[in-house]
Amino acid sequence: MDISQIKAAEVKPESGIHLTKSDAAKVKVMSFVNLRCPFCRKWHQESREVLSRFIEEGKIELIIKPFDKEKESLQRGNVTHRYLNYDTPFETWEVIDKIYETQDEWGSLTLSEVAEFMEQKLGLTEQNNEEASEAIISEAGRANVIFVPTVVVGEHIFDEHITPAELEALLNKEYAK
């Protein structure tokens, strides 16, 4: 991933699903993802334990930014994003776990079949996320974020290739500032 064109300063914490145990969490982890992307699934699964621990300790706020993409293969993820409840972030994080866990089941379905899967197999209800989705798309445009996952922590920009140990070291460094 070429991150040289990304403007980290344009990535703001306002839009997205906010997971924090402390309003004073000084480190913001802002993650642009598409729930159909296998690389986003890798990032989610490999980073979840570290992120969970830092959230529980009140050190970070994780802001998940479900990024609707035009790419045909990712449009199924756009459908899943409509089922995320921004008002219940921790429950929604568990829903994201389930969506990623079942990605191989729904990933090649038609768009209407993906919606049916979300409702019938996962028991989800479509939410009114259009405004949030548009804000995230606009923000990604201003910041030149093109690829998913794109994760921004302060001035650091990375993708799924960061190891849990590297992520932990980065978060500790940012928290110590």
N, C-alpha and C positions, 0 to 999 in steps of 0.2 A: 504494500500500500504506500503510495506517495503522499506523505503528510505535509510536504513542504508548502503546499498551497492553502492548507487549512489555517483559518484565522481563529485561534483558540480564544482570543478576547471577545469574539462574537458569539461564543457559546455561553448562554446565560442559564441560570438555574430556574427561571420562572416556569417554563413549560416542561411537562413530563410527569411521571409518577414518582412522587417523593417518598423515599423510605429513610426515616431517621427516628432515633429515640431521644434526640435532643435538638431543640430549636437553636442551640448554640454550636451545633456541629460545624467546626470551622473548615473542614475539607469537603469539597463537593466533588463527587464522582459522577460525571455526566456521560451517559452511554446511549449513543444512537444505535438502535437495533431494528431488525426486521425479523419477526418470529418464524419466517420460513427459511431464513438464511442458516445453513449448517455451521458456518463460522461463528455466527451469533450464538447458536446453541452451544458450541464449544466454549466460547467466552463465558457464557452464563454458568455452565456446569463446572468449569475449572475455577472460576473466581468466586462462586457463591459462598463457600465456607469462609474465605478471608473477608469478603464484604459483610457477611452476616455478623461475624465477630466484631468488626470495626463499627458496624451500626449499633450493635448491642452495647458496646463500650461508649457510645455517644461521640465517637471521634469523627465519623463521616456521615454525610447525607448522600445516598445513592439516588440519582435522578435518571430513571429509565425513560428514554425518548423513543417511543415506537415510531419508526420512520417509514412512512408509506413510500414505496418505490414504484416507478413505472415499469421496470424490468419484468417481463412476463413471468419468469420463474418466482419472483418475489411478491407478485400480486396476491397470492394466497395468504401471505403474511399480512398484507393490508387488511384482508377480511378478518383475520384473527384479532387484529388491533381494535376492531370495533367492539370486541367483547371484553375489553379490559376496563375495569372500574377504577378511575383515578381517585375516587373518594375513599377507597379501602385499600391503601397501598400494600400492606403486608399480606392481606388475603389475595390481592392481585399478583403479588410475587409468587405465591403458591400456584395460582392459576397459570402463570407463565411457566412454572416448572412442568405442569401437566401438558401444556401446549407443546413445549419442547420435547417432552417424553414421548408424545404421540405424533411428532412431526413426520415420521416415516409413514404413518397411517393416512394422514390427510394431505401430505405434501404434493401428491400428484392428482388430487381430486379437482373437479371443476370448482369455480368460485362459489357457485350456489351449493355444491356439495360440501365445501369447507364450512360454510355457514351452518348447514344442517348438522355437520359433525360437531361443531362447537356447541350447538344447542342440544342435540340428542345424546351424543356420546359424553360430552364434558359437562352438560347441564348448565351452560352459560346463557346469559341474556344479553342481547345486543344493547350497547350503551350509546349515549349521545356524545361521541368523541370528536365530532367533525371540527369544532373550533380548535381543540387541542392539536388535532392532526395537522390542520392548516398552519398553526403556529410553529410546530416542529419542522414542517417542510420549509417554511419561510426562514426560520432560524438556520437550518442546514444550508440553505441557499446563500445567506449572508456570510456564513462561516466557511463556505466552500467544502462542506462535508458531502462527499459523494458515496463513499463506501461504508458498508456495515460489516462488522461493528466498527464504530469509531468511538473511542473513549477519551475523554478529556479530564485531566486532573491538574488544575492550575495551568501551567504552561506545557505540561506533558501531554502528548497525544500518542495513542497506541491502538492496536487492534487485538485480536485473539491470541497473538503470539507471545504475550507476556505470561510468564509462569506465575503460579501462586506465590512463590517465594519472592520473585521480583515485584509483584504487586504489593505484597506486604511491606517490603522494604521501601517502596515508593510512598505508600500511605503513611508509614511511620515517619519518613523524612518530611513529608508535607505537613503532618500534624505537629512536628517539632518546630516548625518555622514560627 
